[in-house]
Amino acid sequence: MSTKNKGEHNFSLQAFGHRASVYAIGNITVLASPFLLIPLYTHFMPRTEYGLLATLLLSGNFLTLLLIAFNGMALVLLRLIAYLSVKRGS
């Protein structure tokens, strides 16, 4: 019979290190792949088209950041309005 209580987990530092290294290698691969593919892109695309593609992707990333910031700001404003309405009602 096991002496572990329900909900307890066996924590192994070695297993954690293995999982963390797999996660880190995956992240590094994802981040390095666009850099490593530049020669392939420029071989099949003229440099001007690749520059246009890079500009388009960078603009998309910037727009995504703006939208995330806008959504966060909207949430903050809604919480402020709710807080002020409750405070005035008290």
Z-matrix of the N, CA and C atoms (Angstrom, degrees):
N
C 1 1.449
C 2 1.529 1 108.76
N 3 1.302 2 117.05 1 139.19
C 4 1.456 3 122.13 2 -177.14
C 5 1.527 4 110.55 3 -81.29
N 6 1.338 5 114.76 4 146.00
C 7 1.464 6 119.29 5 179.18
C 8 1.522 7 111.80 6 -94.94
N 9 1.328 8 116.64 7 -1.46
C 10 1.467 9 119.53 8 179.36
C 11 1.522 10 110.36 9 -74.81
N 12 1.319 11 115.83 10 139.69
C 13 1.457 12 121.16 11 174.63
C 14 1.517 13 109.40 12 -78.18
N 15 1.313 14 115.17 13 158.75
C 16 1.461 15 119.39 14 177.61
C 17 1.528 16 108.98 15 -64.22
N 18 1.315 17 117.21 16 131.34
C 19 1.451 18 121.80 17 179.59
C 20 1.514 19 113.40 18 98.84
N 21 1.339 20 118.23 19 -14.16
C 22 1.456 21 120.28 20 176.86
C 23 1.516 22 109.67 21 -79.05
N 24 1.308 23 115.58 22 143.82
C 25 1.456 24 120.73 23 179.50
C 26 1.520 25 109.45 24 -121.20
N 27 1.303 26 115.76 25 146.29
C 28 1.457 27 121.16 26 177.35
C 29 1.517 28 107.85 27 -83.25
N 30 1.334 29 117.36 28 114.13
C 31 1.454 30 122.26 29 -177.97
C 32 1.517 31 109.11 30 -98.16
N 33 1.322 32 115.44 31 126.31
C 34 1.449 33 120.64 32 177.68
C 35 1.523 34 108.41 33 -121.01
N 36 1.310 35 116.11 34 122.34
C 37 1.459 36 120.46 35 179.82
C 38 1.524 37 111.22 36 -63.65
N 39 1.311 38 116.98 37 -34.25
C 40 1.465 39 120.77 38 178.94
C 41 1.529 40 110.67 39 -66.92
N 42 1.332 41 117.44 40 -42.71
C 43 1.464 42 120.56 41 178.30
C 44 1.523 43 110.52 42 -65.83
N 45 1.338 44 115.74 43 -39.09
C 46 1.461 45 119.34 44 177.80
C 47 1.522 46 110.89 45 -62.75
N 48 1.335 47 117.24 46 -44.29
C 49 1.465 48 121.39 47 178.28
C 50 1.508 49 112.06 48 -61.42
N 51 1.324 50 116.58 49 -39.27
C 52 1.472 51 120.12 50 178.44
C 53 1.520 52 110.80 51 -64.90
N 54 1.315 53 116.70 52 -46.42
C 55 1.473 54 120.18 53 -179.45
C 56 1.529 55 110.93 54 -65.92
N 57 1.322 56 117.10 55 -38.96
C 58 1.463 57 120.58 56 179.04
C 59 1.521 58 110.86 57 -65.88
N 60 1.328 59 117.68 58 -38.19
C 61 1.466 60 119.64 59 179.11
C 62 1.517 61 111.20 60 -68.91
N 63 1.329 62 118.05 61 -38.04
C 64 1.467 63 120.38 62 176.57
C 65 1.528 64 109.65 63 -63.22
N 66 1.320 65 117.06 64 -42.82
C 67 1.464 66 121.59 65 178.29
C 68 1.531 67 110.73 66 -62.35
N 69 1.334 68 117.18 67 -44.00
C 70 1.464 69 121.19 68 -179.39
C 71 1.525 70 111.15 69 -65.20
N 72 1.322 71 117.38 70 -42.64
C 73 1.467 72 120.56 71 178.73
C 74 1.529 73 110.06 72 -63.32
N 75 1.314 74 117.09 73 -40.07
C 76 1.466 75 120.28 74 177.03
C 77 1.516 76 112.04 75 -62.39
N 78 1.336 77 116.88 76 -44.40
C 79 1.467 78 120.36 77 178.90
C 80 1.523 79 111.67 78 -63.83
N 81 1.325 80 116.74 79 -42.96
C 82 1.459 81 120.34 80 179.75
C 83 1.523 82 110.43 81 -63.50
N 84 1.325 83 117.02 82 -40.66
C 85 1.461 84 121.05 83 178.63
C 86 1.521 85 111.20 84 -62.46
N 87 1.328 86 116.26 85 -44.84
C 88 1.468 87 119.59 86 179.95
C 89 1.524 88 111.22 87 -63.93
N 90 1.331 89 117.08 88 -40.89
C 91 1.458 90 120.36 89 -178.59
C 92 1.526 91 112.56 90 -74.61
N 93 1.325 92 118.12 91 -29.76
C 94 1.467 93 120.86 92 -177.44
C 95 1.516 94 112.88 93 -86.75
N 96 1.324 95 118.59 94 -20.94
C 97 1.465 96 120.39 95 -174.43
C 98 1.527 97 113.72 96 -60.61
N 99 1.329 98 121.08 97 -42.19
C 100 1.468 99 117.88 98 177.63
C 101 1.527 100 112.84 99 -61.65
N 102 1.336 101 116.44 100 -37.94
C 103 1.462 102 119.76 101 179.07
C 104 1.529 103 110.79 102 -65.59
N 105 1.319 104 116.15 103 -40.93
C 106 1.458 105 120.21 104 -178.94
C 107 1.529 106 112.64 105 -71.92
N 108 1.319 107 117.92 106 -21.68
C 109 1.463 108 121.59 107 -179.20
C 110 1.529 109 113.58 108 -89.68
N 111 1.325 110 118.56 109 -2.74
C 112 1.469 111 121.01 110 -179.72
C 113 1.523 112 112.31 111 -55.81
N 114 1.338 113 120.40 112 -45.02
C 115 1.469 114 118.41 113 178.23
C 116 1.525 115 113.25 114 -61.09
N 117 1.321 116 116.71 115 -36.50
C 118 1.463 117 120.21 116 178.08
C 119 1.531 118 110.66 117 -67.45
N 120 1.317 119 116.66 118 -44.13
C 121 1.461 120 120.26 119 178.36
C 122 1.525 121 111.28 120 -60.83
N 123 1.311 122 116.86 121 -46.65
C 124 1.467 123 119.33 122 -176.72
C 125 1.521 124 111.62 123 -72.74
N 126 1.331 125 118.61 124 -20.31
C 127 1.464 126 120.45 125 175.53
C 128 1.527 127 110.98 126 -72.07
N 129 1.323 128 116.15 127 -41.54
C 130 1.463 129 120.10 128 -176.87
C 131 1.520 130 113.50 129 -92.01
N 132 1.314 131 118.37 130 -14.14
C 133 1.463 132 122.45 131 178.70
C 134 1.515 133 109.19 132 -123.73
N 135 1.312 134 116.71 133 144.11
C 136 1.468 135 117.40 134 170.67
C 137 1.531 136 109.28 135 -64.69
N 138 1.303 137 116.34 136 155.64
C 139 1.471 138 120.25 137 -176.36
C 140 1.517 139 112.20 138 -60.90
N 141 1.327 140 117.43 139 -32.86
C 142 1.468 141 119.24 140 179.92
C 143 1.526 142 110.48 141 -67.09
N 144 1.339 143 117.14 142 -39.56
C 145 1.467 144 119.63 143 178.27
C 146 1.523 145 110.87 144 -68.33
N 147 1.334 146 116.45 145 -38.08
C 148 1.462 147 119.13 146 177.14
C 149 1.525 148 110.59 147 -64.97
N 150 1.323 149 116.79 148 -39.21
C 151 1.461 150 120.36 149 176.54
C 152 1.519 151 111.36 150 -62.99
N 153 1.333 152 116.25 151 -39.35
C 154 1.464 153 120.54 152 177.04
C 155 1.527 154 110.37 153 -64.38
N 156 1.337 155 116.50 154 -42.91
C 157 1.463 156 120.76 155 177.88
C 158 1.520 157 110.98 156 -62.10
N 159 1.324 158 117.43 157 -44.72
C 160 1.462 159 121.11 158 179.42
C 161 1.523 160 111.11 159 -62.51
N 162 1.330 161 116.38 160 -41.34
C 163 1.467 162 120.19 161 178.06
C 164 1.522 163 110.93 162 -63.91
N 165 1.316 164 116.66 163 -41.42
C 166 1.460 165 121.34 164 179.26
C 167 1.528 166 110.79 165 -63.99
N 168 1.338 167 117.36 166 -44.28
C 169 1.460 168 120.46 167 179.55
C 170 1.529 169 111.69 168 -66.03
N 171 1.316 170 116.69 169 -40.20
C 172 1.462 171 120.68 170 178.42
C 173 1.532 172 110.49 171 -65.42
N 174 1.326 173 116.65 172 -40.03
C 175 1.464 174 120.01 173 177.61
C 176 1.521 175 110.82 174 -63.94
N 177 1.331 176 116.52 175 -39.71
C 178 1.465 177 120.16 176 177.67
C 179 1.508 178 112.03 177 -63.33
N 180 1.330 179 116.60 178 -41.09
C 181 1.466 180 120.23 179 177.54
C 182 1.525 181 111.11 180 -64.49
N 183 1.315 182 117.07 181 -41.35
C 184 1.455 183 121.27 182 179.11
C 185 1.526 184 110.90 183 -64.42
N 186 1.326 185 116.82 184 -42.09
C 187 1.462 186 120.86 185 178.30
C 188 1.520 187 110.71 186 -63.30
N 189 1.325 188 116.97 187 -39.87
C 190 1.459 189 120.48 188 178.04
C 191 1.522 190 110.66 189 -61.42
N 192 1.331 191 116.42 190 -43.00
C 193 1.468 192 119.65 191 177.34
C 194 1.524 193 111.43 192 -61.46
N 195 1.323 194 116.90 193 -41.97
C 196 1.463 195 119.81 194 178.55
C 197 1.520 196 111.47 195 -62.97
N 198 1.327 197 116.92 196 -42.02
C 199 1.466 198 120.02 197 -179.76
C 200 1.524 199 111.28 198 -65.75
N 201 1.324 200 116.89 199 -39.78
C 202 1.463 201 119.82 200 177.90
C 203 1.527 202 110.16 201 -64.47
N 204 1.335 203 116.43 202 -42.89
C 205 1.466 204 120.03 203 178.72
C 206 1.527 205 110.53 204 -64.08
N 207 1.336 206 117.12 205 -39.50
C 208 1.465 207 120.67 206 179.63
C 209 1.520 208 110.44 207 -64.88
N 210 1.330 209 117.14 208 -42.97
C 211 1.467 210 119.75 209 179.20
C 212 1.523 211 111.00 210 -64.21
N 213 1.333 212 116.97 211 -39.56
C 214 1.462 213 120.34 212 177.82
C 215 1.512 214 111.51 213 -65.01
N 216 1.336 215 116.57 214 -40.69
C 217 1.462 216 120.45 215 179.32
C 218 1.528 217 110.65 216 -67.12
N 219 1.321 218 116.95 217 -37.94
C 220 1.466 219 119.98 218 177.96
C 221 1.524 220 110.76 219 -62.92
N 222 1.342 221 116.60 220 -40.13
C 223 1.453 222 120.20 221 178.51
C 224 1.530 223 111.19 222 -64.98
N 225 1.309 224 116.70 223 -40.60
C 226 1.469 225 120.63 224 177.87
C 227 1.522 226 110.21 225 -63.42
N 228 1.315 227 117.34 226 -43.60
C 229 1.470 228 120.18 227 179.22
C 230 1.524 229 111.90 228 -64.46
N 231 1.333 230 117.12 229 -39.54
C 232 1.466 231 119.58 230 177.79
C 233 1.532 232 111.14 231 -64.38
N 234 1.328 233 116.90 232 -40.39
C 235 1.465 234 119.42 233 177.50
C 236 1.528 235 110.88 234 -65.71
N 237 1.331 236 117.45 235 -38.45
C 238 1.454 237 120.92 236 178.38
C 239 1.521 238 110.48 237 -64.01
N 240 1.317 239 117.20 238 -44.22
C 241 1.462 240 121.02 239 178.62
C 242 1.523 241 110.50 240 -61.71
N 243 1.331 242 117.21 241 -44.09
C 244 1.467 243 120.45 242 178.66
C 245 1.521 244 110.70 243 -63.24
N 246 1.332 245 117.27 244 -42.16
C 247 1.461 246 121.44 245 179.33
C 248 1.523 247 110.72 246 -62.83
N 249 1.333 248 116.46 247 -45.50
C 250 1.462 249 119.63 248 -179.31
C 251 1.528 250 112.09 249 -66.56
N 252 1.317 251 117.22 250 -36.89
C 253 1.471 252 119.09 251 179.85
C 254 1.535 253 110.65 252 -68.42
N 255 1.332 254 117.37 253 -36.95
C 256 1.464 255 120.42 254 177.99
C 257 1.534 256 109.26 255 -69.47
N 258 1.326 257 116.82 256 -39.84
C 259 1.459 258 120.80 257 -178.47
C 260 1.523 259 110.59 258 -66.13
N 261 1.311 260 117.55 259 -38.46
C 262 1.481 261 120.68 260 178.80
C 263 1.516 262 111.22 261 -69.84
N 264 1.340 263 115.86 262 -33.37
C 265 1.470 264 119.24 263 179.67
C 266 1.515 265 112.93 264 -71.91
N 267 1.334 266 117.63 265 -21.96
C 268 1.479 267 120.85 266 -177.88
C 269 1.496 268 111.44 267 -78.56
